[in-house]
Each structure stands twice: as structure tokens, then as C-alpha cells.
């Protein structure tokens, strides 16, 4: 949000640099994380950032198991 404000009110003041020069290479590796609810593991997520010719692709997959409509009440 801050970058949008700066871009709008101070045009030309932002210098665009390649993303990989600012962040660690670890960010471009697959990142696996557990999903927990009340201390119980209910699933996982996987995030991957891929560099393209004209930018970056961020893909994330989240898989969870949830019990819905439980309890037996009408």
C-alpha cells in the first residue's frame, strides 16, 4: 500500500530493482508449512516463487481437513 501511495504522489521517486537482489535465495525455494487449529495439525501449505522473463509467479497451495456440521443437533 505504501508503494502505491509513493508511486501516486511522488512519481519517478521509486527505483525498480530485481527482486532477487533484495531478498534471500531461500525465498525462491519451496516453503512447506503446517496448518494448525487449537494445537492440532489439520493440514499443510506449500509456497513457491518462480522467476519469469517479465516478473515473478507466486503459487501457494493449502490443504486442510475440517470437520463441518458436527454435533448432531438439528
BELRAVEN-V665111 format. One record per run of one state. SS is the DSSP state (H for helix, E for strand, - for the rest). FROM is the first residue (numbers start at 1). TO is the last residue. If there is no record, write none. Layout:
SS&FROM&TO  SS&FROM&TO
//
This chain:
-&1&1  H&2&9  -&10&18  H&19&21  -&22&24  H&25&28  -&29&30  E&31&37  -&38&39  E&40&52  -&53&54  E&55&64  -&65&74
//
